[in-house]
């Protein structure tokens, strides 16, 4: 329990739903990751939470930024950092957006297909590029699809082609899946990356960078391994596969930096018993799937929810306030809340610092997007 | 194919993604529904698309409004209609929002639980209330959960209790599931409603209203029955179960009024072949699940997608532009697009007038919410 957030939640005299952010906790997480992986550059995956206070804090600590779009690049530059600290990490970019990023000074671009590589070569000649390879995401809680990454043999071909196209083949990236709780999950992908380095070296192409992506978890209902455990496992893998010729490495934490820095305060709108067979009462909150809790999709992310009520707990279904029948947060999962919980009470939804504010719908059912306050 | 929208899409000199709306088509749909069900009042479920031009057009045609929140009520009033034409149809309302709606003159409130009924009685004494009953939603394409409605026996108890609480037990509502393609789907719920009317009449309570909800479909990949077929089936059910004592009826169309009035113009950001086993190329658009196409969740709603390219078609996976691996539109469904489709081309996504603009995330990955233009 974060005491500062708990106190701020008690004192909140502001309309709910409201996300409270503890920026000092972001700093502590940043320092822990840096201590765990001192030779690895941190590129904050700002899509997790681009609140200006968070952006400025991590910038002041020396973070670089993993950006998904030109507006994100502009927000990162607004912190005052140099563009050299930005990676345009989205493998899906409009050619004019690549050109705009390049004009702004962004030096580093992701790709995972020939077509994207050609776009970068046209719009950002001379830029450094890295190729994302497919990984399976086993052990991750948020589903990792085959949306990003190509097979390693194609990565080799494309990185060779980069030279001819006039961009600099700079490295390989991968993502082991968000909320990855297996500290060994990076090993297979690091092995693949090392194999690509070796193959290309035979062609005279010396890659420099392994971008090990994000995936660092935050504690929701269960504890997760500490940053140190990830650092040790990843370092051991790098030694195992690269020997004494370690590449430059970067990581792109998002959830792992900001997840546990957020506490969402919500009001109970209704506790309804409706006589259906299952018998569980429905607890309706003033925030739901379309108000910032999109990651409850398929109940993938299960947040801890607490209240000040002391009554005996009972099994409940938890849902959001919209008229959309899909706006149910937890029905399959076994959630329990005090039986004296009632409309007008507040609940705290923990670990909501990542992937909440910007996911909120702009106005569905007339509800405003999720408010956010740094405490 | 809507020629006006097709022409507007060709002439669009505006950044994509952009939703084009044909308000005349909204009017035609409204008139068709009114002709099909001349004795039934239409309450537009404005959450489907609250664009001011749509709101004003249907208001001018005599529509009433089904509102989900106080901001929606304020938008409806902004068209100049009288508050007597508004129903606060969300069964999940904060007590202060009920009070605010009542102050604004809203006469009619939905509930499906004792707790909600008590809130209405406190905050809107003397108001008319209707109780939503559970239905199974068989035949609907958008999932209908058990989120809304109570069992009919509970509805009877609550409507009895309404009298003692000082509100007017006015009727029964139900929803047969969104995008309901079975015109007979209303029959079972109308029978339940009639049974509730009969039971309460024995207690001296004479209900007046059957709110038959929404569910009227729009044509996506397949044709749907015409409004007339729904009108005939529903009228036959009303006669069958209510005989010659027909209740006042209302319907709450959303998708059925505005779905086919929208054409979303999107740009192809990337066509990627990534060497994975499946072999289908990935077509990435500049709009996805977080940019307005939330109803592609689990591929529930399958939009028709067209391009001006003439090449032979091939099977593709279609995905959105964000860095979220869940932002895939169609992977299980069999979508085919021309093999010469390339980055920078435009595609048209049809039938996107409902549940798109307001579902868009406020800024996920830095992308702006979906723009909307009435043509």
Interface residues (C-beta under 8 A of the other chain):
Chain A: X45 X47 X50 X67 X68 X69 X70 X71 X72 X75 X89 X90 X91 X92 X93 X94 X95 X112 X113 X114 X115 X116 X119 X134 X137 X142 X143 X144 X145 X146 X147 X148 X149 X150 X151 X153 X154 X178 X267 X269 X270 X271 X272 X273 X274 X275 X276 X278 X282 X284 X286 X290 X294 X297 X319 X321 X322 X323 X324 X325 X326 X327 X328 X331 X342 X343 X344 X357 X358 X359 X360 X361 X362 X363 X364 X365 X366 X367 X368 X369
Chain B: X45 X47 X50 X67 X68 X69 X70 X71 X72 X75 X89 X90 X91 X92 X93 X94 X95 X112 X113 X114 X115 X116 X119 X134 X137 X142 X143 X144 X145 X146 X147 X148 X149 X150 X151 X153 X154 X178 X267 X269 X270 X271 X272 X273 X274 X275 X276 X278 X282 X284 X286 X290 X294 X297 X319 X321 X322 X323 X325 X326 X327 X328 X331 X342 X343 X344 X357 X358 X359 X360 X361 X362 X363 X364 X365 X366 X367 X368 X369
